[in-house]
């Protein structure tokens, strides 16, 4: 299968067609476009859902084969204008030289009268499906057995109610009950239709010996023309023909325009280089009810390999007919960028080189729109910063003059697409990729700088205490009796940053932890604000208010004379505190003189202001607490505490929690506590926060931990048997040796967790995700795993014996020694699973796939059962499938060298290109299996059932076919011999 390189706005179909010993690769490029604005193609992801919805059931969209002429195909509905019911309407189809007119009626029936059968007036309708059931035909009709109206005269005479067809040719309307018009068809003619069967050629013994499985040598090229003759043209379409479609859309009764005017470029790559295939536009699919159309361009070339395996890549591109064709050299470079391993990530979504040249004016408009969007973003950011700071100043009772001189907000990078570009898909992904790489490098550098500064600041504190450099300022500030402020800068540090030892006060850390435990994180974060407010309220109660002068004069606050020196130091430390043009001396002087706030004409009530501030805090506290809780439950790493508690504080915090178990622990914030060895069995711990807790050896047997957060916690040896862990977060937790037997782990998250040697026996895991997790030596024996994803993880020696897995995925998993005996799996998907020596004996693997990149060397599937699954491309050297049943399973291109398939059932299995060198297929059942080009050299097929097995082009050198059942077995090797 070649690698596909294409822009997002082109779909692709490929097919290899054999003719005798030769083969042809056919490449079809599909372009979806809008009939309302047919100026470009649209992303191909929208093509297939739309086509399936519009086409009659069972319709073949395209046979992916060349056609000798162009044709128009139509599907959809007839719809009354504006959705108003009508008894009949006309459909008009015009595209280039194709013209067709149909009459569409509401339901009608034949009624017997004295003068013979007559039909009733049609019933009004708003929508009529364009399907064979609504066209002329009937059960005995040779062309359209699904239709209605055939043999009407006799049936009406017999008293039967006979419906007339709803869709007729406008120039051949039914007048009499015995009329027999040709059934109308707008879409593809069925391949079984007599007109197409007659073109298929001769399939006899000569073909079976020399032509199978390809087409007959006398097959007519018109066989693949699916439209009726009146919807075909001479030659092919140019791609810019005008169209006019009437009667298909209620909103747009007339759809008129021209095809998008594009040319397709089709390239193939093989060992000799990159080559372009000549292409034609042979099919125009119209879906006017959906206001869409699809153009199909076709190219073909001979290939050396009968399956086209000598072609490594197929690359598609498209251009405007109005533009000069791009050079082959341009596409050689585009191919290099898309196929080179180092360049591919940058260009895999960058479609510019494979799409039409953009209009320079449109590019400039996009650039200006992007810059305008970025400028609006910058202005909004600055406005938000000013609002936040102004609100903070208001709450602190400080004047606007204290507004810092903020640096201009940085606009988004020039490479960042605007929302409009994202919605339209017009994104320069190469620039976006490079820009994000540069941004990541800058962020990493910034993190390193922050860490270095933090260490430097920690060291400075001791130096200042020793020299007394800030002694005077400390004394002055102490006289003001200001509440202690939290170190909010710590929250901006990298999540894995740790302050140097000795910089955290254990007593302060314990007080903060206990406050979180009792009141929640929202209360803890707002504690400094509440302390300041409480102090102001106390001062308001205890101190008499000075009389307010009418002129607004106030008595100046007198500070010690040393304030001047302190002011100089503050000015040097905070140069941006004062607005431009005003020194900090002036600002402080104004403040200390009492002239900074404008005095209103009416005296203000300080008590009322403080009451309003308190009410605002009351309103903010639960919102802040809930927001932080939601963030912590979703975060893949621990968020709190931002700095780990000192050991003595963590231990005392844990002891306090243990003493308060009786008060209830649901929803409590216990982050950072040392709770090792504690017993929480049977308790309600729902919504609790255990981030970075030491829970080693703790017991949670039967506890309700739904929604609990264990991110970053030490869970080694903990016991969660039968616990409710619904929606729990175990991100980065160390749970080695923990026990989760019988636990409910639905939707639990395990990002980068350590789960080695854990016991999940009998547990329920639904929609759980293990990402970059160590699952070595873990037991899932008897567990139920539903929609579980295990990504980039280790499952060495993991036990899945007797487990049930449904719709699970194993991606990039190392699972040597996996024990999956008696596993029951449905829709299990494994990609790049490395499980040499794995044991799937007696497993049931229904609709499960072990895809390319899976290494199952020496694995055991003895007695296993599977159906409709896949081992395509898997490495199964020396694997054992003795007495296994894998009917209708795809083993294509898998390596089963020296494998044991004795007495295995492989009925209707796909073994195309499978390597079965020296494999043991003694007594194996390959009834109707497809083993084309299989490598069976030295294989043991003694007493094997090969009835109907296709072994064409297979290699059987030295194979043992003794007593094998060879009835209907196909050994054909194509040749041109008569």
Secondary structure by P-SEA (a helix, b strand, c coil): ccbbbbcccccbbbbbbbcccbbbbbbbbbbbbbcccccccccccccaaaaaacccccccccccccccccbbbbbbbbbccccccccbbbbbbbcccbbbbbbbbcbbbbbbccccccccccccccccccccccccccccccccccccccaaaaaaaacccccccccccccccccccccccccccccccccccaaaaaaccccccccccccccccccccccccccccccccccccccccbbbbbbccccccccbbbbbccbbbbbbbbbccccbbbbbbbbcbbbbcccccbbbbbbbbbbbbcccccccccbbbbbbbbcccccccaaaaaaaaaaacccccccccccccccccccccaaaaaaaaaaaaaaaaaaaaaaaaaaaaaaaaaaaaaccccccccccccccccccccccaaaaaacccaaaaaaaaaaaaaaaaaaaaaaaaaaaaaaaaaaaaaaaaccaaaaaaaaaaacccccccccccccccccccccccccaaaaaaaaaaaacccaaaaaaaaaaaaaaaaaaaaaccccccccccbbbbbbbcccaaaaaaaaaaaaccccccccccaaaaaaaaaaccccccccccccaaaaaaaaaaaaaaaaaaaaaaaaaaaaaccccccccccccaaaaaaaaaaaaaaccccccccccccccccccccccccccccccccccccccccccccccccccccccccccccccccccccccccccccccccccccccccccccccccccccccbbbcccccccccccccccccbbbcccccccccccccccccbbbcbbbbccccccccccccbbbcbbbbcccccccccccccccccccccccccccccccccbbbcccccccccccccccccccccccccccccccccccccccccccccccccccccccccccccccccccccccccccccccccccccccccccccccccccccccccccccccc
